[in-house]
């Protein structure tokens, strides 16, 4: 099993070595599985359980003080499942797998997604907050009232760059630490991406991660997982773009590079993407300050 994982495209992390150790563990865990779906689910589980990333435990807090998780999963036979806006679900990737395997749908949202996941054995009602998040949130004068009131409050808080973080942490430096995994067993591909969204996004906001072709995509030519500025990734379908380059004959690294180049040209925003191709090669590219990845190779493709 060949596996590549990422821990988000964003600013340089304060403690890159411990984060890299978790990524290495995730890739190795996924590579030990027997199917590509098991591989990406197992790899992402490791990352969702680590508060060093913005997925599962430690996910970003929305404007109403709730951590909501999103995820998507797809295989190269174009089976897909996704979930979004779920409070209290650490392993959103497993909820996405439930949608893929147990329903005729591709996306289920909110409390309905939580209930569905719980019916199929995914743990729900998990406390996703960290002590650091509680401290940051307590320092904010969070709004009550209508969505319009929330939007006014978020006007100078949502979407700032990590360099703009002030003493009150109004912008979270972990904003872009979405996680993802891609696996290839010599025959089939799978891609999965999971996130807690954006710090201080409007309650109920959903970004690119659970949207097919944006946060994740798989096809017979290869598969990709993306991270970064979610609204712009969704508008430009970054992972579909990367896989299209594989379909045109590019290798994994060239496809990743070209997709991110196009993304930057179109949006001026930052993002990253990881890719596996049919030769078993892994590629990654980003235009942010950093994006940590890990690769495990267990398949030699002739």
Backbone torsions as a table, in degrees:
resi	resn	phi	psi	omega
1	UNK	NA	125.0	172.3
2	UNK	-97.1	131.0	-177.3
3	UNK	-136.9	136.1	168.5
4	UNK	-126.0	138.4	179.3
5	UNK	-128.0	157.3	173.4
6	UNK	-132.9	157.4	179.1
7	UNK	-117.3	23.1	175.4
8	UNK	102.8	146.3	176.7
9	UNK	-103.7	123.1	-179.0
10	UNK	-172.7	-140.6	-179.4
11	UNK	-78.3	165.7	175.0
12	UNK	-62.8	125.8	-178.8
13	UNK	-70.0	150.1	179.0
14	UNK	-66.2	-36.1	-177.3
15	UNK	-128.5	77.2	-175.4
16	UNK	-65.9	-33.0	-175.8
17	UNK	-65.2	-47.9	177.3
18	UNK	-63.6	-35.3	177.2
19	UNK	-65.5	-41.7	179.2
20	UNK	-63.0	-36.8	178.8
21	UNK	-62.4	-39.5	178.0
22	UNK	-67.4	-41.8	177.8
23	UNK	-62.2	-42.6	177.7
24	UNK	-61.0	-41.8	177.7
25	UNK	-63.1	-41.1	-179.8
26	UNK	-62.2	-46.1	-179.7
27	UNK	-63.7	-42.5	179.5
28	UNK	-66.0	-38.7	178.5
29	UNK	-63.1	-46.3	179.3
30	UNK	-63.7	-38.5	-178.0
31	UNK	-66.7	-19.0	179.3
32	UNK	-84.9	-2.4	-179.0
33	UNK	-86.6	165.2	-174.0
34	UNK	-94.6	-24.2	179.3
35	UNK	-122.9	157.5	-178.0
36	UNK	-66.7	-33.7	177.8
37	UNK	-67.6	-45.8	175.3
38	UNK	-57.8	-38.2	-175.7
39	UNK	-65.0	-49.5	-178.2
40	UNK	-70.7	-35.2	178.2
41	UNK	-64.2	-46.6	-179.0
42	UNK	-64.1	-41.8	179.3
43	UNK	-63.4	-46.1	-178.4
44	UNK	-68.2	-33.2	175.4
45	UNK	-52.9	-45.4	-178.9
46	UNK	-59.1	-42.3	-177.2
47	UNK	-74.4	-37.0	178.1
48	UNK	-65.0	-28.4	-178.4
49	UNK	-85.1	-6.3	-179.3
50	UNK	-98.9	124.3	177.5
51	UNK	-70.2	-1.5	177.6
52	UNK	-75.7	-9.1	-177.7
53	UNK	-125.0	160.0	180.0
54	UNK	-92.5	72.7	176.4
55	UNK	-164.1	141.0	-179.9
56	UNK	60.1	-126.5	178.3
57	UNK	-63.6	127.6	-178.3
58	UNK	87.2	12.7	177.9
59	UNK	-64.9	160.0	-176.4
60	UNK	-65.2	150.6	-178.9
61	UNK	-98.1	132.4	178.6
62	UNK	-88.0	177.5	-168.1
63	UNK	-64.9	-17.7	178.1
64	UNK	-98.1	10.5	177.6
65	UNK	80.3	24.2	179.8
66	UNK	-117.9	136.0	171.9
67	UNK	-90.3	120.9	179.3
68	UNK	-121.2	138.4	-176.6
69	UNK	-112.0	151.4	178.3
70	UNK	-132.6	153.7	174.1
71	UNK	-161.8	159.4	174.0
72	UNK	-145.5	151.1	-178.3
73	UNK	-144.6	137.1	-179.0
74	UNK	-146.4	148.3	177.2
75	UNK	-115.7	166.2	-173.8
76	UNK	-72.3	-8.4	170.2
77	UNK	-91.3	12.5	175.2
78	UNK	68.7	23.1	165.0
79	UNK	-74.9	138.6	-175.6
80	UNK	-149.2	150.9	174.1
81	UNK	-150.7	143.9	-179.7
82	UNK	-149.5	156.6	178.0
83	UNK	-139.3	156.0	178.8
84	UNK	-152.3	159.2	172.5
85	UNK	56.9	46.4	-176.4
86	UNK	-103.5	116.2	171.6
87	UNK	-78.4	139.9	170.0
88	UNK	75.6	20.4	178.2
89	UNK	-116.9	109.2	-179.6
90	UNK	-70.9	-47.5	-175.1
91	UNK	-99.7	73.3	-179.5
92	UNK	-61.2	-30.3	-179.9
93	UNK	-62.7	-33.1	178.2
94	UNK	-71.5	-34.9	174.7
95	UNK	-64.8	-38.8	176.1
96	UNK	-63.2	-37.8	177.8
97	UNK	-64.5	-36.0	176.1
98	UNK	-60.1	-45.0	178.8
99	UNK	-60.7	-43.8	-179.2
100	UNK	-62.1	-46.1	-169.7
101	UNK	-93.7	-23.6	-169.8
102	UNK	-115.4	-5.7	-177.3
103	UNK	-129.4	163.7	174.1
104	UNK	-86.5	9.7	-172.4
105	UNK	-107.2	173.8	175.2
106	UNK	-116.8	-14.8	-178.5
107	UNK	-150.4	127.2	175.5
108	UNK	-127.0	143.1	-170.4
109	UNK	-124.7	160.3	167.7
110	UNK	59.3	-146.6	-177.8
111	UNK	-61.3	-30.4	177.9
112	UNK	-64.0	-39.0	176.6
113	UNK	-66.5	-38.9	177.7
114	UNK	-62.3	-46.7	-179.7
115	UNK	-63.1	-41.4	178.3
116	UNK	-61.7	-47.8	179.6
117	UNK	-59.0	-44.3	-180.0
118	UNK	-61.9	-36.4	178.8
119	UNK	-62.4	-26.2	-177.7
120	UNK	-108.9	24.2	168.3
121	UNK	90.1	4.4	176.3
122	UNK	-79.7	132.1	-178.3
123	UNK	-67.4	134.4	178.5
124	UNK	-124.0	179.1	-178.6
125	UNK	56.0	38.7	178.1
126	UNK	-88.0	140.0	174.1
127	UNK	-78.7	109.3	-175.9
128	UNK	-94.3	-1.0	-177.7
129	UNK	-78.1	146.3	168.8
130	UNK	-106.9	165.1	178.6
131	UNK	-61.1	-38.7	179.9
132	UNK	-63.5	-41.7	178.0
133	UNK	-62.8	-43.3	179.9
134	UNK	-59.9	-40.4	179.4
135	UNK	-65.8	-43.9	179.1
136	UNK	-62.4	-45.3	-177.9
137	UNK	-65.5	-40.3	-179.7
138	UNK	-62.8	-27.6	-179.7
139	UNK	-78.9	-9.0	-177.4
140	UNK	-97.2	147.8	174.2
141	UNK	-93.4	76.5	-173.0
142	UNK	-67.9	145.7	-174.9
143	UNK	-83.4	153.1	161.4
144	UNK	-101.9	-172.0	172.0
145	UNK	95.5	-157.7	-169.9
146	UNK	-84.6	167.2	173.1
147	UNK	-54.9	-34.2	177.7
148	UNK	-64.0	-38.5	176.0
149	UNK	-62.7	-41.7	178.4
150	UNK	-63.4	-42.0	-179.2
151	UNK	-63.5	-39.5	177.8
152	UNK	-62.3	-41.6	-179.1
153	UNK	-67.4	-34.1	-176.8
154	UNK	-81.6	-9.1	-170.2
155	UNK	-51.9	-42.8	-179.4
156	UNK	-106.6	17.2	-177.8
157	UNK	-117.0	-37.2	-175.6
158	UNK	-83.8	137.1	169.0
159	UNK	85.8	5.7	178.7
160	UNK	-71.9	156.6	177.3
161	UNK	-76.2	153.2	178.6
162	UNK	-54.5	-29.3	179.0
163	UNK	-66.4	-15.6	-177.9
164	UNK	-92.5	5.7	-178.3
165	UNK	-61.8	128.8	178.4
166	UNK	-103.9	-175.6	-174.3
167	UNK	-64.7	-21.6	179.6
168	UNK	-92.3	5.1	178.0
169	UNK	58.0	40.0	-178.8
170	UNK	-68.8	-19.4	171.1
171	UNK	-120.7	131.4	-175.1
172	UNK	-86.3	123.1	179.2
173	UNK	-66.6	-11.7	176.3
174	UNK	-92.0	13.1	-173.3
175	UNK	-50.8	-41.1	-171.6
176	UNK	-99.9	13.4	-173.0
177	UNK	-83.0	36.9	168.0
178	UNK	-52.9	149.2	-179.4
179	UNK	-118.8	156.8	179.1
180	UNK	-160.3	163.4	179.5
181	UNK	-147.3	146.6	173.7
182	UNK	-131.2	138.0	-178.1
183	UNK	-132.1	150.0	178.1
184	UNK	-144.6	128.8	-177.7
185	UNK	-107.4	15.4	-175.9
186	UNK	96.1	-10.3	-179.7
187	UNK	-135.3	-56.6	-174.4
188	UNK	-112.2	156.9	176.5
189	UNK	-117.5	155.7	166.0
190	UNK	-144.4	147.9	175.3
191	UNK	-132.1	141.2	177.4
192	UNK	-142.2	143.8	177.8
193	UNK	-138.5	142.6	-177.5
194	UNK	-141.8	145.7	-176.4
195	UNK	-155.1	160.2	167.0
196	UNK	-100.1	5.1	176.3
197	UNK	87.4	-145.0	-178.1
198	UNK	-115.8	136.0	177.8
199	UNK	-59.2	128.6	178.7
200	UNK	60.4	35.8	168.0
201	UNK	-76.4	158.5	175.0
202	UNK	-57.3	135.6	179.9
203	UNK	-52.9	126.9	-178.7
204	UNK	94.3	-4.9	179.0
205	UNK	-60.5	138.8	174.9
206	UNK	-127.4	130.1	-179.0
207	UNK	-99.0	-146.2	-173.8
208	UNK	-76.6	-27.0	-164.7
209	UNK	-54.7	-45.6	-178.6
210	UNK	-89.2	11.3	-178.9
211	UNK	-99.3	121.2	-178.2
212	UNK	-59.6	131.3	-179.9
213	UNK	88.7	-10.8	178.5
214	UNK	-105.8	-71.9	178.3
215	UNK	-79.6	-21.9	-176.3
216	UNK	-157.3	151.9	176.6
217	UNK	-166.4	143.3	175.5
218	UNK	-141.3	145.9	179.3
219	UNK	-153.4	172.3	179.8
220	UNK	-58.4	-25.6	-179.2
221	UNK	-81.3	-18.3	-178.1
222	UNK	157.0	-171.4	-175.8
223	UNK	-150.5	159.9	-175.9
224	UNK	-150.3	153.3	173.0
225	UNK	-132.3	139.8	-174.5
226	UNK	-120.1	165.2	178.8
227	UNK	-155.6	151.4	177.1
228	UNK	135.4	-143.8	-176.8
229	UNK	-73.0	100.1	-167.0
230	UNK	-61.2	-42.1	-179.1
231	UNK	-62.2	-41.6	-179.4
232	UNK	-73.4	-34.0	175.3
233	UNK	-62.5	-41.7	179.6
234	UNK	-65.0	-37.6	-178.1
235	UNK	-71.3	-24.3	-175.6
236	UNK	-112.7	1.6	179.0
237	UNK	45.3	66.7	-169.8
238	UNK	-63.0	-44.7	-177.5
239	UNK	-71.3	-35.8	175.6
240	UNK	-63.4	-38.0	178.2
241	UNK	-61.5	-44.9	-179.7
242	UNK	-63.1	-43.9	-179.1
243	UNK	-69.3	-33.2	175.8
244	UNK	-60.1	-36.7	177.1
245	UNK	-67.3	-35.3	172.6
246	UNK	-61.3	-43.0	-179.2
247	UNK	-64.2	-25.8	179.5
248	UNK	-84.2	-3.6	175.9
249	UNK	112.6	-3.4	177.2
250	UNK	-71.4	153.7	169.9
251	UNK	-80.7	174.7	-173.5
252	UNK	-59.5	-47.0	-176.8
253	UNK	-67.3	-43.3	179.5
254	UNK	-63.4	-39.2	179.2
255	UNK	-65.4	-41.9	178.1
256	UNK	-63.4	-47.0	-179.6
257	UNK	-59.2	-47.5	-176.2
258	UNK	-66.8	-39.9	-179.8
259	UNK	-62.2	-42.9	179.9
260	UNK	-70.4	-37.1	175.5
261	UNK	-59.2	-47.2	179.3
262	UNK	-62.5	-42.5	179.5
263	UNK	-58.4	-46.6	-179.8
264	UNK	-64.0	-40.3	179.1
265	UNK	-62.9	-38.5	-176.7
266	UNK	-78.3	-34.6	-168.7
267	UNK	-119.4	-27.6	-172.6
268	UNK	72.9	8.3	-177.9
269	UNK	-100.2	175.6	-179.3
270	UNK	-105.8	145.2	179.7
271	UNK	-163.0	169.9	173.8
272	UNK	-145.5	160.4	-179.3
273	UNK	-147.9	143.4	171.4
274	UNK	-116.0	147.9	-170.8
275	UNK	-143.6	143.9	166.0
276	UNK	-123.9	143.1	179.1
277	UNK	-118.1	179.6	-174.3
278	UNK	-72.7	-13.6	173.3
279	UNK	-83.2	0.5	-178.8
280	UNK	81.7	8.9	-178.5
281	UNK	-86.8	146.7	177.9
282	UNK	-107.4	144.7	175.4
283	UNK	-136.4	150.6	175.0
284	UNK	-149.0	146.7	178.6
285	UNK	-152.5	151.5	178.1
286	UNK	-158.0	156.9	176.0
287	UNK	-122.1	16.6	173.0
288	UNK	-91.6	-174.9	179.4
289	UNK	-67.4	-32.7	-175.4
290	UNK	-157.5	154.0	167.0
291	UNK	-154.5	112.8	-179.9
292	UNK	-86.8	139.0	179.0
293	UNK	-135.9	168.3	171.9
294	UNK	-146.5	145.8	-178.0
295	UNK	-130.2	137.0	170.5
296	UNK	-124.8	129.5	-177.8
297	UNK	-117.3	121.4	176.8
298	UNK	-128.0	1.6	-177.3
299	UNK	-123.8	123.4	172.1
300	UNK	-99.7	121.1	-177.3
301	UNK	-104.7	125.0	-179.9
302	UNK	-75.1	NA	NA
